[in-house]
Amino acid sequence: MITVTATAAEQIRTAATAADADGLPLRIAARRDAEGSLEYAMGFDNARATDVVLTADGVDLVVAEVQSELLAGMTLDYVEFEPGDFRFIFINPNDAPAPQSGGCGGDCSCGGR
């Protein structure tokens, strides 16, 4: 299940209208980078036969079936980082935390804790 905040849903609807994409679902995609963190992409697209189709806060979403586990439990939000700088953010419990520098993950004997 993916959650879309009310703020993100409103921005998605605004973007769909501006892009003349009303009626198209928002595709959300994810893949793991070389370090294991998730990279995200999204855009308006038609659903395919193998897609997972869902609705969150009135917004229709599609996710490729092979990516559905990566996105399970994710929240899509739209926030202001600095005055006038708004961005979508992906809050995902499946995203690996970045490794901490100077250590080896906390379970080691190298003294780098």
C-alpha positions in Angstrom: 0.0 0.0 0.0 1.2 3.5 -0.9 0.1 6.5 1.0 -0.2 9.9 -0.7 -0.6 12.9 1.6 -3.3 15.5 0.9 -0.7 18.0 0.0 1.0 15.6 -2.5 -2.4 14.6 -3.9 -3.3 18.2 -4.6 0.0 18.9 -6.3 -0.4 15.7 -8.4 -3.8 16.8 -9.6 -2.5 20.3 -10.4 0.4 18.8 -12.4 -1.9 16.5 -14.3 -4.0 19.4 -15.3 -1.0 21.5 -16.3 0.4 18.6 -18.4 -2.9 17.8 -20.0 -2.7 14.4 -18.4 -6.1 14.5 -16.5 -7.4 10.9 -16.3 -4.0 9.3 -16.5 -2.7 7.5 -13.4 0.6 8.5 -11.8 3.3 5.9 -12.3 5.7 5.5 -9.5 8.9 3.6 -10.1 11.9 2.6 -7.9 15.2 0.8 -8.3 18.2 0.1 -6.1 21.4 2.0 -6.8 24.9 0.6 -6.4 24.9 1.4 -2.6 21.5 -0.2 -2.1 19.4 3.0 -1.6 16.3 3.5 -3.7 16.0 5.9 -6.6 12.6 7.1 -7.6 10.9 8.3 -10.7 7.3 9.2 -11.4 5.2 10.5 -14.3 1.7 10.2 -15.8 1.3 6.9 -17.8 -1.2 4.4 -18.9 -1.6 1.2 -16.8 -0.2 -2.0 -18.3 -1.7 -5.4 -17.8 1.0 -6.4 -15.3 0.8 -3.2 -13.2 -0.5 -2.9 -9.7 -3.2 -0.3 -9.8 -4.4 1.5 -6.7 -5.9 4.8 -5.5 -4.5 6.9 -2.7 -6.2 10.1 -1.5 -8.2 10.2 -4.7 -5.1 9.9 -6.9 -4.9 6.8 -9.2 -1.4 5.2 -9.1 0.3 2.5 -11.1 3.3 0.5 -10.1 5.1 -2.2 -12.0 4.4 -5.5 -10.3 8.1 -6.3 -10.0 8.6 -3.0 -8.0 5.6 -3.3 -5.7 7.6 -4.8 -2.8 10.1 -2.0 -3.0 7.3 0.6 -2.7 5.1 -1.2 -0.1 4.5 1.0 2.9 5.9 4.1 1.1 4.4 7.6 1.7 4.6 10.3 -1.0 4.6 13.8 0.3 5.1 17.3 -1.1 7.0 19.6 1.2 8.7 23.0 1.3 12.4 22.6 1.9 13.1 26.3 1.9 10.9 29.3 1.2 9.5 28.7 -2.3 11.4 25.4 -2.8 8.7 22.6 -2.9 9.5 19.0 -3.7 8.0 15.6 -3.7 9.7 13.3 -1.1 9.4 9.5 -0.8 9.3 8.2 2.8 9.9 4.5 2.4 10.6 1.9 5.1 12.2 -0.3 2.5 14.9 2.2 1.7 18.3 1.1 3.1 19.8 3.7 5.5 23.0 5.3 4.2 26.1 3.6 5.6 27.8 5.6 8.4 31.3 6.7 7.6 34.1 5.5 9.8 32.3 2.3 10.9 31.4 -1.0 9.6 27.7 -1.2 10.4 27.9 -1.6 14.2 28.7 -5.3 14.3 32.4 -5.4 14.0 35.6 -5.7 15.9 37.5 -2.9 14.1 36.7 -0.3 16.8 35.0 2.0 14.2 31.8 2.4 16.2 
